[in-house]
């Protein structure tokens, strides 16, 4: 299909009054080169008119237009690959975006100020005021507001605590519902069933490709994060999402448009895993049913990866998502269901396969992180940090489970390759390099200060637990000396490690270790992924 031409959008007035920034608020970035309007859309349905436009951050002298252009460039080049749901065209300038989409402009500036936490927190307050004006008081809930909220929640790890991810998410979903963006334009109805005016329905209102990207983004954040945090998703998969992805990819305006279909398909597959988790299934889930589900879902994951038209490593967003889904499957199979007298975990070699898959996925994801260029992670969106936190938490649990004397011979190769103690130390060092001495107006530190504390606690828990386990293994090895199968100690080939080799049923019979989520463990690691006192709903 031919690209859709840009059309102008009408906006209501916004209140963009910023506090003065510290020196050097936005430096070291390159300028955008042209001065044309951003990717357009059609007129809002019910725009609010105002005789004058209040002075914004630039009008009050808190940021120059040159600094805003540099921040816009930073968003486009550094942040946007981690949020391909709100695209700013290369020709768009701060001047154009400031005029046409002032709220989106404000949220982009806020996200791009990650190197100046005090100023970023000041702008965050202005975002909150603009949202309350539009969503609570007199302003309309517009499509521009939807885009701005999506950008704002994407990097909400930088917000002051407690952050309001779930609240922003639900506000965005409410706009999607009110504007009927979760259905095709031709299926939208603007006259309700209680109208008596007899007027014909209005022409379908659409914001073209922009609206489809935004709806996909809200689904991705809602579905993916809710699974890890064990909350109910407010926006689960609907067929319209794939239809939108196919439309975007059929005549892609940007390279990222070709990846959205694969992102949605993978998240849909992840939702299938959710159906066998303890959130949906009975506590008395039979091992045979779990094994069938595990093998079916693992086959789907393998097929998904084999059918990708590009290497998984070419897209960081998809790479992290894929290995998180592997870890999520491992979590559900191994830790969601506690054994009971009626259903003990005996004779279950498929669980060792799952353990090996989890160890390999954890190693892949954590090695990816520590091998990134320094400071690359500052661009990660909130979902990426939650995925990393989940990987750290589950890796600790998996290695401790793998150190059980009866299981260790089948997992020793992968635990040695993971070398989690060293891996955690390197992760801590990376995070420490991002910590600053800056304080916001309330005296709080930056997000990386809190990440480093949580990661150090995870390291302490792991080291203390593995020390006691290693002592148990030494005793077990002495007892088994001379009686164990020498083939167990043989290192498997690289192909076997990558393929998570199947362990024949007649070679393995064990009682699964009693390492399951406990209040102590959950309290220790919950802070890494918390969304503040208001839980993700």
C-alpha positions in Angstrom: 0.0 0.0 0.0 1.1 3.6 -0.6 2.4 5.6 2.4 -0.2 7.7 4.0 0.3 11.4 3.7 0.7 13.5 6.8 -2.2 15.7 8.0 -2.1 18.1 10.8 -3.4 17.5 14.3 -5.2 20.1 16.4 -4.3 20.3 20.0 -5.6 21.8 23.2 -3.5 24.2 25.3 -1.1 22.6 27.7 0.6 23.8 30.9 4.3 23.4 30.4 6.0 25.4 33.2 9.4 23.9 34.1 11.7 24.7 37.0 15.1 26.1 36.0 17.5 23.3 35.1 21.0 22.8 36.4 23.9 23.9 34.2 24.6 21.4 31.4 21.1 20.0 31.3 21.3 19.0 27.7 24.8 18.9 26.2 27.0 16.7 24.0 24.2 15.7 21.5 24.1 16.4 17.8 21.5 18.7 16.3 18.6 17.6 14.0 19.1 19.1 10.6 15.7 20.0 9.2 12.6 21.9 10.4 9.6 20.0 9.1 6.6 18.8 11.1 6.6 15.4 12.8 4.7 12.4 11.4 1.1 13.7 11.3 -2.3 12.5 11.9 -5.8 13.8 11.4 -7.7 16.4 13.4 -8.7 15.4 16.9 -12.4 14.6 17.3 -13.1 17.2 20.0 -10.2 19.6 20.3 -10.3 22.2 23.1 -9.6 25.7 21.9 -7.7 28.4 23.9 -6.9 32.0 22.9 -3.3 31.8 24.0 -0.7 29.1 24.5 0.9 29.1 27.9 4.7 29.5 28.0 6.4 26.2 28.1 9.9 25.2 29.2 11.6 26.9 26.3 9.4 30.0 26.5 10.4 30.5 30.2 14.1 30.0 29.4 14.7 26.8 31.2 15.8 25.0 28.0 16.9 26.5 24.8 15.5 25.3 21.5 19.0 24.0 20.6 19.1 21.9 23.8 15.6 20.6 23.0 16.8 19.6 19.5 19.7 17.7 21.0 17.4 15.9 23.4 15.1 15.1 20.5 18.0 13.7 18.6 19.0 11.6 21.7 15.5 10.2 21.9 15.5 9.3 18.2 18.9 7.7 18.1 19.3 6.2 21.6 15.9 5.6 23.2 13.6 5.0 20.2 15.0 1.6 19.3 13.7 0.4 22.7 10.3 1.9 22.1 9.4 1.5 18.4 5.8 2.3 19.2 6.2 6.1 19.1 8.3 7.1 16.1 9.7 10.6 15.6 10.6 11.0 11.9 14.2 12.0 11.1 13.1 15.4 9.6 11.1 16.4 12.7 12.5 19.3 14.8 11.9 20.4 18.3 10.2 23.5 16.9 7.7 21.5 14.9 7.0 19.0 17.7 6.7 21.7 20.3 4.0 23.4 18.2 2.1 20.3 17.0 2.4 17.9 19.9 3.4 19.8 23.0 2.6 17.0 25.5 4.5 14.3 23.5 7.3 16.8 23.2 7.4 17.2 27.0 7.5 13.5 27.7 10.3 13.0 25.1 12.4 15.7 26.8 11.8 14.1 30.2 12.8 10.6 29.0 15.9 11.9 27.2 17.2 13.8 30.4 18.4 10.6 32.0 21.8 12.2 32.5 20.4 15.0 34.6 18.2 13.4 37.2 17.2 16.5 39.2 16.0 18.3 36.0 14.4 15.1 34.8 12.4 14.8 38.1 11.3 18.4 37.7 10.0 17.8 34.2 8.3 14.6 35.5 6.2 16.8 37.8 5.1 18.9 34.8 4.1 15.7 33.0 1.9 14.7 36.0 0.3 18.2 35.9 -0.4 18.0 32.2 -1.9 14.5 32.6 -4.1 15.6 35.5 -5.3 18.6 33.5 -6.2 16.5 30.5 -7.5 13.3 32.1 -9.1 14.7 35.4 -10.0 18.3 34.8 -10.9 20.2 31.7 -8.8 19.0 28.8 -9.9 16.2 26.4 -8.2 12.8 26.3 -6.5 13.0 22.9 -4.4 10.7 20.8 -1.4 12.9 21.5 -2.0 12.3 25.2 -1.9 8.6 24.4 1.4 8.8 22.7 2.9 10.9 25.5 1.7 8.6 28.2 3.3 5.6 26.3 6.7 7.4 26.1 6.4 8.4 29.8 5.6 4.9 31.1 8.2 3.3 28.8 11.0 4.9 30.9 9.2 5.1 34.2 12.2 3.6 36.1 13.6 7.1 36.0 10.6 8.6 37.8 10.4 9.6 41.4 9.3 6.9 43.8 6.8 5.4 44.0 6.4 5.4 40.2 3.0 5.2 38.7 3.4 2.7 35.9 0.1 0.9 36.4 -1.8 4.1 36.7 -0.3 5.5 33.5 -0.9 2.2 31.8 -4.6 2.2 32.7 -5.0 5.8 31.7 -3.6 5.0 28.3 -5.8 1.9 27.9 -8.8 4.0 28.8 -8.0 6.4 25.9 -7.7 3.4 23.6 -11.1 2.2 24.7 -12.7 5.6 24.4 -11.3 6.3 20.9 -12.0 2.7 19.9 -8.4 2.2 18.8 -8.5 -1.5 19.5 -10.5 -2.1 16.4 -10.2 -1.3 12.7 -11.3 2.2 11.8 -14.2 0.9 9.7 -15.5 -1.0 12.8 -15.7 2.1 15.0 -19.0 3.5 16.0 -19.4 7.1 17.3 -23.1 7.0 17.9 -24.1 5.1 21.0 -27.2 2.9 21.3 -28.8 5.4 23.6 -28.8 8.3 21.1 -32.1 9.7 19.8 -30.8 12.3 17.4 -31.0 10.0 14.4 -27.9 11.4 12.9 -25.7 9.2 10.8 -22.5 7.9 12.3 -19.5 10.1 11.9 -16.8 9.1 9.4 -14.3 6.8 11.0 -11.5 8.7 12.7 -8.0 7.3 12.5 -4.5 8.4 13.2 -3.1 5.9 10.7 0.1 4.1 11.4 0.8 6.1 14.5 -2.2 4.8 16.3 -1.5 1.1 15.4 2.1 1.4 16.7 0.8 2.9 20.0 -1.8 0.2 20.5 0.8 -2.5 20.0 3.0 -0.7 22.5 0.4 -0.7 25.2 -0.3 -4.4 24.6 3.4 -5.2 24.8 4.0 -3.4 28.1 0.8 -4.5 29.7 1.1 -8.2 28.8 4.8 -8.7 29.3 5.2 -6.9 32.6 2.1 -8.2 34.2 3.3 -11.8 33.6 6.6 -11.3 35.4 5.0 -9.4 38.3 2.2 -11.9 38.6 -0.6 -9.4 38.0 -3.6 -9.5 35.8 -3.0 -7.9 32.4 -5.4 -5.2 31.4 -4.7 -5.6 27.7 -4.3 -9.2 26.5 -3.8 -10.3 22.9 -6.5 -9.6 20.3 -6.3 -10.6 16.6 -6.4 -6.9 15.6 -2.9 -6.5 16.9 -1.4 -9.0 14.3 -3.5 -7.4 11.6 -2.0 -4.0 12.5 1.5 -5.5 12.4 0.9 -7.0 9.0 -0.3 -3.7 7.7 2.7 -1.8 9.1 5.1 -4.4 7.7 3.5 -4.6 4.2 4.8 -1.1 3.4 7.2 -0.3 6.2 8.0 3.3 6.8 10.7 2.4 9.3 12.8 -0.8 9.8 11.2 -1.3 13.2 7.8 -1.7 11.5 9.0 -5.1 10.2 9.8 -6.3 13.7 6.5 -5.5 15.4 4.8 -8.6 14.1 7.5 -10.9 15.7 7.3 -9.0 18.9 3.5 -9.5 19.1 3.7 -13.1 18.1 6.3 -13.9 20.8 4.2 -12.1 23.5 1.2 -14.1 22.4 3.2 -17.3 22.8 4.2 -16.1 26.3 0.5 -15.6 27.2 0.1 -19.3 26.4 2.6 -20.1 29.1 0.6 -17.9 31.5 -2.4 -20.3 31.1 -0.5 -23.2 32.7 1.0 -21.0 35.5 -0.3 -21.0 39.1 -2.2 -17.8 38.3 -4.6 -19.8 36.2 -4.2 -23.6 36.9 -5.1 -25.6 39.9 -2.4 -26.2 42.6 -2.9 -29.9 42.0 -1.4 -29.7 38.5 -0.3 -33.2 37.4 3.2 -33.8 36.3 2.1 -35.5 33.1 0.1 -32.4 32.2 3.0 -30.1 32.9 5.3 -32.3 30.9 3.0 -32.2 27.9 2.6 -28.4 28.2 6.3 -27.9 28.5 7.2 -29.9 25.5 4.5 -28.3 23.4 5.5 -24.8 24.4 9.2 -25.4 24.0 8.6 -26.8 20.5 6.7 -23.6 19.7 9.6 -21.5 20.9 12.1 -23.4 18.9 9.8 -23.1 15.8 9.4 -19.4 16.4 13.1 -18.8 16.5 13.8 -21.0 13.5 11.2 -19.1 11.4 12.5 -15.6 12.2 13.7 -13.9 9.0 16.6 -12.3 10.8 19.0 -13.2 13.5 17.6 -12.7 17.0 20.7 -10.7 18.0 19.8 -8.0 15.4 17.0 -6.7 17.7 17.8 -6.1 21.3 14.1 -5.7 22.3 13.2 -9.1 20.8 16.4 -10.8 22.0 15.7 -9.9 25.6 12.0 -10.8 25.2 12.7 -14.2 23.8 15.1 -15.3 26.5 12.8 -13.9 29.2 10.0 -16.1 27.7 12.3 -19.1 28.0 13.0 -18.2 31.6 9.3 -17.7 32.3 8.5 -21.2 31.0 11.2 -22.5 33.3 9.8 -20.6 36.3 6.3 -22.0 35.7 7.5 -25.6 35.2 9.9 -25.7 38.1 8.6 -23.3 40.8 5.0 -22.6 40.3 3.7 -25.8 41.8 4.9 -27.3 45.1 5.0 -31.1 45.4 2.5 -32.8 47.7 2.0 -36.2 49.2 -0.4 -37.0 46.3 1.8 -35.5 43.6 5.5 -35.8 44.6 8.1 -34.7 42.0 9.6 -38.0 41.2 10.8 -39.5 38.0 10.6 -36.2 36.1 13.6 -35.8 33.8 11.7 -33.2 31.7 12.2 -30.9 34.7 15.9 -31.3 34.4 15.6 -30.4 30.7 13.7 -27.3 31.8 16.4 -26.5 34.4 19.1 -26.8 31.7 17.0 -24.5 29.4 16.7 -21.9 32.2 20.4 -22.0 33.0 21.3 -21.5 29.3 18.7 -18.7 28.9 20.0 -16.9 32.0 23.6 -17.2 30.9 22.7 -15.8 27.4 20.7 -12.9 28.8 23.2 -11.9 31.5 26.2 -12.2 29.2 24.4 -10.0 26.7 24.0 -7.4 29.3 27.6 -7.4 30.6 28.9 -7.4 27.1 27.1 -4.2 26.0 29.1 -1.0 25.5 29.3 1.0 28.7 26.2 3.0 29.5 24.1 1.4 26.8 21.6 0.2 29.4 20.6 3.8 30.2 18.4 3.4 27.1 16.6 0.3 28.3 12.9 0.8 28.8 11.2 -0.2 32.0 10.2 -3.7 30.7 13.9 -4.4 29.9 15.0 -3.7 33.5 12.2 -5.9 34.8 13.3 -8.6 32.4 16.9 -8.3 33.7 15.7 -8.3 37.3 13.7 -11.5 36.6 16.7 -13.1 35.0 18.9 -12.3 38.0 16.3 -13.6 40.5 15.6 -16.8 38.6 19.3 -17.5 37.8 20.0 -17.5 41.6 17.1 -20.0 42.2 18.1 -22.2 39.3 21.8 -22.5 40.3 20.8 -23.3 43.9 18.4 -25.9 42.6 21.0 -27.3 40.2 23.4 -27.8 43.1 21.3 -30.4 44.7 23.5 -33.6 45.0 21.1 -35.7 42.9 20.7 -33.1 40.2 24.2 -31.6 40.1 25.8 -34.3 37.8 23.2 -33.3 35.1 23.7 -29.6 35.4 27.4 -29.1 36.4 28.5 -28.1 32.9 25.9 -25.3 32.6 26.4 -23.9 36.1 30.2 -23.8 35.5 29.6 -22.0 32.2 27.2 -19.5 33.8 29.6 -18.9 36.7 26.9 -16.9 38.4 29.0 -15.6 41.3 31.3 -13.9 38.8 28.4 -12.8 36.6 26.7 -11.1 39.5 29.9 -9.3 40.5 30.3 -8.0 37.0 26.6 -6.8 36.9 27.1 -5.0 40.2 30.2 -3.2 38.8 28.2 -2.1 35.7 25.4 -0.7 37.8 27.9 1.0 40.2 29.4 2.9 37.2 26.0 4.5 36.5 25.3 5.7 40.1 25.6 9.4 40.7 25.7 11.6 43.7 22.7 13.6 42.5 19.7 14.2 44.7 16.2 15.3 43.6 14.1 17.9 45.3 13.0 15.3 47.9 16.5 14.1 48.6 16.1 10.8 46.8 18.9 9.1 44.8 18.9 8.0 41.1 17.4 4.7 40.0 20.8 3.0 39.6 21.6 3.6 43.3 18.6 1.5 44.2 19.3 -1.1 41.5 22.9 -1.5 42.9 21.5 -2.1 46.4 19.0 -4.7 45.2 21.6 -6.5 43.1 24.0 -6.6 46.0 21.4 -8.2 48.1 20.7 -10.8 45.5 24.5 -11.5 45.4 24.6 -11.9 49.1 21.6 -14.3 49.1 23.1 -16.4 46.4 26.6 -16.6 47.9 25.3 -17.6 51.3 23.0 -20.3 49.9 25.6 -21.8 47.5 28.2 -22.0 50.2 26.1 -24.3 52.3 25.1 -26.3 49.1 28.7 -26.8 48.1 29.4 -28.3 51.4 26.5 -30.7 51.0 27.8 -31.7 47.5 31.3 -32.5 48.9 29.7 -34.9 51.3 27.6 -36.4 48.6 30.6 -36.8 46.3 32.5 -38.7 48.9 29.6 -41.0 49.5 29.1 -41.7 45.8 32.8 -42.0 45.0 33.4 -45.0 42.8 29.7 -45.8 42.3 28.5 -43.1 40.0 28.3 -43.4 36.2 31.5 -41.9 34.7 29.5 -40.6 31.7 27.7 -38.1 34.0 30.9 -36.2 34.5 31.6 -35.9 30.8 31.1 -32.5 29.4 28.4 -32.4 26.6 29.1 -30.9 23.2 28.3 -27.3 22.4 25.4 -28.5 20.3 23.9 -30.4 23.3 24.2 -27.4 25.5 22.5 -25.1 23.0 19.8 -27.7 22.3 19.0 -28.5 25.9 19.6 -32.3 25.5 16.9 -34.6 26.6 17.8 -36.9 29.5 16.4 -40.4 29.1 13.8 -41.3 31.7 15.6 -44.5 32.7 18.8 -42.5 33.6 17.2 -40.2 36.1 15.0 -40.5 39.1 15.0 -37.8 41.8 12.9 -36.0 44.3 12.8 -32.3 43.2 14.5 -30.0 45.8 12.3 -27.9 48.0 13.3 -24.6 46.6 10.1 -22.7 45.9 9.1 -19.1 46.3 8.9 -18.2 49.9 8.1 -14.9 51.7 11.7 -14.5 52.7 13.0 -14.9 49.1 10.2 -12.8 47.6 10.8 -10.0 50.1 14.5 -10.0 49.2 14.1 -9.6 45.5 10.7 -8.0 45.1 12.2 -4.5 45.3 14.0 -5.0 41.9 10.7 -5.2 40.1 8.3 -3.4 42.3 6.0 -0.7 40.8 5.6 1.1 44.1 2.9 0.7 46.7 0.3 0.7 44.1 0.6 -2.7 42.6 0.5 -3.4 38.9 -3.1 -4.3 38.1 
